[in-house]
Amino acid sequence: MYCWDSYLNERSTMKILLLGPPGGGKGTQAKFLIEKLNIPQISTGDMLREHVTKQTSLGIKAKEYMNSGALVPDEVILGMMHERLENEDCKNGYILDGFPRTIPQAVGLDKLLEKLKQALDAVIVIDVKDDNIVDRMGGRRVHMASGRVYHIIYNPPKIEGKDDETQEDLLIREDDKEETVRKRLEIYHNETSPLISHYKNQNIVSRINGELNISDVSQEIEKIINLN
């Protein structure tokens, strides 16, 4: 007789890469997957902060580059990724977020996963039109002291331009201004979009309309990874 616990365990062993433009909903969908699959979300930003804080050898190297205003080299990030993927919480899979961003990083990750005798199970691309991204991000308003985030359409404050709790002014972050958002989108299309072609050769790419409502996007992802 097939064991139900074994069945659930098999279904939860998933190594997933989420791709999509900034503001496209990757973070929201990653949270749903974390809960459903009980696997960690691996962020390069979190890894960098942890290594720098703990002053590991990789963290010291990374900080030298960061202090000089240079990008942290791929080899340093891949070294951190190697350590992270060997952690106990990754044994049933993980969700990659923010890495790889470029073809050289993807090639480096392929080599690392081969060394670890692992492979990505799914690359899920969440597609959203640029103008809609600008509308989404441009509508954000932030209470800087608390970090509370509003949206003028999707989650408006009770009083326009004011925080619900303190009635202090809400601000538009520099990263959410249209000029900045369009620059980030340009970088995404130039550097990250080619990853889709890279992973298509591995036959693991699925594309989703990220302009659907959040629950519909989640359901589409669940179909791809056979959760329903």
RODO-491889 format. One record per residue (C-alpha): residue number from 1; residue in three letters; y, z, x. Coordinates in nm, 2 decimals, decimal comma, padded with zeros to 4 digits. Each point is the difference from the previous one (the first is absolute). Last residue first. Layout:
RODO-491889
{r NUM ALA {Y Z X}},
...
end
This chain:
RODO-491889
{r 228 ASN {02,01 -00,77 -00,38}},
{r 227 LEU {00,04 00,11 00,36}},
{r 226 ASN {-00,13 -00,33 00,14}},
{r 225 ILE {00,25 -00,04 00,29}},
{r 224 ILE {00,17 -00,30 -00,16}},
{r 223 LYS {-00,02 00,13 -00,35}},
{r 222 GLU {00,16 00,33 00,11}},
{r 221 ILE {00,29 -00,20 00,15}},
{r 220 GLU {00,05 -00,18 -00,33}},
{r 219 GLN {00,00 00,33 -00,19}},
{r 218 SER {00,26 00,15 00,24}},
{r 217 VAL {00,23 -00,31 -00,05}},
{r 216 ASP {-00,04 00,05 -00,38}},
{r 215 SER {00,09 00,37 00,03}},
{r 214 ILE {00,32 -00,08 00,20}},
{r 213 ASN {00,13 -00,26 -00,23}},
{r 212 LEU {-00,05 -00,36 00,10}},
{r 211 GLU {00,25 -00,13 00,26}},
{r 210 GLY {-00,25 00,07 00,28}},
{r 209 ASN {-00,21 -00,31 -00,09}},
{r 208 ILE {-00,31 00,06 00,20}},
{r 207 ARG {-00,15 -00,19 00,29}},
{r 206 SER {-00,34 00,05 00,15}},
{r 205 VAL {-00,09 -00,06 00,37}},
{r 204 ILE {-00,35 00,09 00,14}},
{r 203 ASN {-00,13 -00,35 00,10}},
{r 202 GLN {00,03 00,07 00,38}},
{r 201 ASN {00,20 -00,32 00,04}},
{r 200 LYS {00,23 00,12 -00,28}},
{r 199 TYR {00,07 00,29 00,23}},
{r 198 HIS {00,21 -00,20 00,24}},
{r 197 SER {00,16 -00,21 -00,28}},
{r 196 ILE {00,12 00,32 -00,16}},
{r 195 LEU {00,12 00,13 00,33}},
{r 194 PRO {00,25 -00,29 00,01}},
{r 193 SER {00,19 00,20 -00,27}},
{r 192 THR {00,08 00,28 00,24}},
{r 191 GLU {00,22 -00,16 00,26}},
{r 190 ASN {00,23 -00,26 -00,16}},
{r 189 HIS {-00,03 00,10 -00,36}},
{r 188 TYR {00,03 00,38 00,07}},
{r 187 ILE {00,29 -00,05 00,24}},
{r 186 GLU {00,19 -00,20 -00,26}},
{r 185 LEU {-00,08 00,27 -00,26}},
{r 184 ARG {00,15 00,26 00,23}},
{r 183 LYS {00,31 -00,21 00,04}},
{r 182 ARG {00,02 -00,04 -00,38}},
{r 181 VAL {-00,03 00,37 -00,05}},
{r 180 THR {00,28 00,07 00,25}},
{r 179 GLU {00,24 -00,24 -00,16}},
{r 178 GLU {-00,09 00,13 -00,35}},
{r 177 LYS {00,05 00,37 00,08}},
{r 176 ASP {-00,31 00,21 -00,03}},
{r 175 ASP {-00,04 00,07 00,37}},
{r 174 GLU {00,36 00,13 00,02}},
{r 173 ARG {-00,09 00,25 -00,27}},
{r 172 ILE {00,20 -00,02 -00,32}},
{r 171 LEU {00,15 00,34 -00,09}},
{r 170 LEU {-00,02 00,25 -00,28}},
{r 169 ASP {00,29 00,23 -00,05}},
{r 168 GLU {-00,06 00,37 -00,08}},
{r 167 GLN {-00,08 00,10 -00,36}},
{r 166 THR {-00,23 00,27 00,16}},
{r 165 GLU {-00,32 -00,04 -00,21}},
{r 164 ASP {00,02 -00,35 -00,15}},
{r 163 ASP {00,17 -00,16 00,31}},
{r 162 LYS {00,31 -00,20 -00,10}},
{r 161 GLY {00,07 -00,38 00,01}},
{r 160 GLU {-00,04 -00,05 -00,38}},
{r 159 ILE {-00,07 00,33 -00,17}},
{r 158 LYS {-00,36 00,06 -00,11}},
{r 157 PRO {-00,12 -00,17 00,31}},
{r 156 PRO {-00,18 -00,34 -00,05}},
{r 155 ASN {-00,37 -00,04 00,08}},
{r 154 TYR {-00,10 -00,37 -00,06}},
{r 153 ILE {00,34 -00,16 -00,04}},
{r 152 ILE {00,26 00,19 00,22}},
{r 151 HIS {-00,28 00,13 00,22}},
{r 150 TYR {-00,01 00,36 00,11}},
{r 149 VAL {-00,12 00,17 00,32}},
{r 148 ARG {00,02 00,37 00,08}},
{r 147 GLY {00,02 00,05 00,38}},
{r 146 SER {00,15 00,35 -00,05}},
{r 145 ALA {00,32 -00,02 00,20}},
{r 144 MET {00,03 -00,38 -00,02}},
{r 143 HIS {-00,02 -00,04 -00,37}},
{r 142 VAL {-00,11 -00,36 -00,01}},
{r 141 ARG {00,07 -00,31 -00,21}},
{r 140 ARG {-00,24 -00,30 -00,02}},
{r 139 GLY {00,11 -00,30 -00,19}},
{r 138 GLY {00,04 -00,21 00,31}},
{r 137 MET {-00,36 00,06 00,09}},
{r 136 ARG {-00,14 -00,14 -00,33}},
{r 135 ASP {00,26 -00,27 -00,04}},
{r 134 VAL {-00,04 -00,12 00,36}},
{r 133 ILE {-00,38 00,00 -00,04}},
{r 132 ASN {00,03 -00,20 -00,32}},
{r 131 ASP {00,21 -00,26 00,19}},
{r 130 ASP {-00,26 -00,02 00,27}},
{r 129 LYS {-00,29 -00,07 -00,24}},
{r 128 VAL {-00,28 00,25 00,00}},
{r 127 ASP {-00,36 -00,06 00,13}},
{r 126 ILE {-00,23 00,29 00,08}},
{r 125 VAL {-00,25 -00,12 00,25}},
{r 124 ILE {-00,33 00,19 00,02}},
{r 123 VAL {-00,20 -00,03 00,32}},
{r 122 ALA {-00,35 00,12 -00,07}},
{r 121 ASP {-00,31 00,13 00,18}},
{r 120 LEU {00,15 00,04 00,34}},
{r 119 ALA {-00,25 00,02 00,28}},
{r 118 GLN {-00,17 00,27 00,20}},
{r 117 LYS {-00,22 00,02 00,31}},
{r 116 LEU {00,26 00,21 00,18}},
{r 115 LYS {00,04 -00,27 00,27}},
{r 114 GLU {00,02 -00,27 -00,28}},
{r 113 LEU {00,26 00,21 -00,17}},
{r 112 LEU {00,21 00,01 00,32}},
{r 111 LYS {-00,04 -00,37 00,06}},
{r 110 ASP {00,11 -00,09 -00,35}},
{r 109 LEU {00,29 00,25 00,03}},
{r 108 GLY {00,13 -00,17 00,31}},
{r 107 VAL {-00,02 -00,34 -00,17}},
{r 106 ALA {00,19 00,15 -00,30}},
{r 105 GLN {00,26 00,14 00,24}},
{r 104 PRO {00,04 -00,34 00,17}},
{r 103 ILE {00,03 -00,16 -00,35}},
{r 102 THR {00,28 00,23 -00,11}},
{r 101 ARG {00,04 00,30 -00,24}},
{r 100 PRO {-00,33 00,17 00,05}},
{r 99 PHE {00,07 00,27 -00,09}},
{r 98 GLY {00,24 00,12 -00,27}},
{r 97 ASP {-00,26 00,16 -00,22}},
{r 96 LEU {-00,37 00,00 00,07}},
{r 95 ILE {-00,22 00,16 -00,26}},
{r 94 TYR {-00,30 00,19 00,12}},
{r 93 GLY {-00,38 00,01 -00,01}},
{r 92 ASN {-00,28 00,25 -00,06}},
{r 91 LYS {-00,01 00,12 00,36}},
{r 90 CYS {00,38 00,01 00,02}},
{r 89 ASP {00,04 00,37 -00,08}},
{r 88 GLU {-00,22 00,08 00,31}},
{r 87 ASN {00,25 -00,15 00,24}},
{r 86 GLU {-00,11 -00,31 00,20}},
{r 85 LEU {00,25 -00,22 -00,18}},
{r 84 ARG {00,29 00,22 00,12}},
{r 83 GLU {-00,10 -00,02 00,37}},
{r 82 HIS {-00,02 -00,37 00,00}},
{r 81 MET {00,32 -00,03 -00,20}},
{r 80 MET {00,19 00,20 00,26}},
{r 79 GLY {-00,13 -00,23 00,28}},
{r 78 LEU {00,09 -00,30 -00,23}},
{r 77 ILE {00,36 00,13 -00,03}},
{r 76 VAL {00,02 00,03 00,38}},
{r 75 GLU {-00,14 -00,35 00,06}},
{r 74 ASP {00,23 -00,14 -00,26}},
{r 73 PRO {00,31 00,11 00,20}},
{r 72 VAL {00,25 00,25 -00,15}},
{r 71 LEU {00,31 -00,20 -00,07}},
{r 70 ALA {00,29 00,06 00,24}},
{r 69 GLY {00,30 00,22 -00,06}},
{r 68 SER {-00,03 00,18 00,33}},
{r 67 ASN {-00,09 00,33 -00,18}},
{r 66 MET {-00,26 -00,19 -00,21}},
{r 65 TYR {-00,17 -00,14 00,31}},
{r 64 GLU {-00,02 00,34 00,18}},
{r 63 LYS {-00,11 00,16 -00,33}},
{r 62 ALA {-00,30 -00,23 -00,03}},
{r 61 LYS {-00,12 00,09 00,35}},
{r 60 ILE {00,03 00,37 -00,07}},
{r 59 GLY {-00,18 -00,05 -00,33}},
{r 58 LEU {-00,28 -00,19 00,17}},
{r 57 SER {-00,05 00,29 00,25}},
{r 56 THR {00,02 00,25 -00,28}},
{r 55 GLN {00,33 00,18 -00,06}},
{r 54 LYS {-00,12 00,16 -00,32}},
{r 53 THR {00,32 -00,10 -00,17}},
{r 52 VAL {00,00 -00,35 00,15}},
{r 51 HIS {-00,37 -00,05 -00,10}},
{r 50 GLU {00,06 00,12 -00,35}},
{r 49 ARG {00,32 -00,20 -00,05}},
{r 48 LEU {-00,17 -00,32 00,13}},
{r 47 MET {-00,30 00,04 -00,23}},
{r 46 ASP {00,21 00,07 -00,31}},
{r 45 GLY {00,21 -00,32 00,07}},
{r 44 THR {-00,32 -00,20 00,07}},
{r 43 SER {-00,12 00,09 -00,35}},
{r 42 ILE {-00,37 00,06 -00,08}},
{r 41 GLN {-00,07 00,08 -00,36}},
{r 40 PRO {-00,30 00,22 -00,02}},
{r 39 ILE {-00,32 -00,04 -00,21}},
{r 38 ASN {-00,09 00,18 -00,32}},
{r 37 LEU {-00,08 -00,32 -00,18}},
{r 36 LYS {00,18 00,06 -00,33}},
{r 35 GLU {00,27 00,23 00,12}},
{r 34 ILE {00,08 -00,19 00,32}},
{r 33 LEU {-00,01 -00,33 -00,20}},
{r 32 PHE {00,27 00,12 -00,24}},
{r 31 LYS {00,22 00,11 00,29}},
{r 30 ALA {-00,05 -00,34 00,17}},
{r 29 GLN {00,12 -00,17 -00,32}},
{r 28 THR {00,33 00,19 00,01}},
{r 27 GLY {00,05 -00,07 00,37}},
{r 26 LYS {-00,07 -00,37 -00,03}},
{r 25 GLY {00,25 -00,05 -00,28}},
{r 24 GLY {00,19 -00,30 00,11}},
{r 23 GLY {00,30 00,19 00,14}},
{r 22 PRO {-00,05 -00,15 00,34}},
{r 21 PRO {-00,21 -00,32 -00,04}},
{r 20 GLY {-00,38 00,01 -00,04}},
{r 19 LEU {-00,32 00,07 00,19}},
{r 18 LEU {-00,25 00,28 -00,07}},
{r 17 LEU {-00,29 00,02 00,24}},
{r 16 ILE {-00,32 00,17 -00,13}},
{r 15 LYS {-00,30 00,15 00,16}},
{r 14 MET {-00,23 00,12 -00,28}},
{r 13 THR {-00,29 00,24 -00,01}},
{r 12 SER {00,08 00,15 -00,34}},
{r 11 ARG {-00,25 -00,23 -00,18}},
{r 10 GLU {-00,28 00,11 00,22}},
{r 9 ASN {00,08 00,37 -00,06}},
{r 8 LEU {00,01 -00,05 -00,37}},
{r 7 TYR {-00,34 -00,16 00,01}},
{r 6 SER {-00,14 00,28 00,22}},
{r 5 ASP {00,13 00,26 -00,24}},
{r 4 TRP {-00,17 -00,19 -00,29}},
{r 3 CYS {-00,34 00,00 00,18}},
{r 2 TYR {-00,22 -00,30 -00,07}},
{r 1 MET {-00,34 00,10 -00,14}},
end
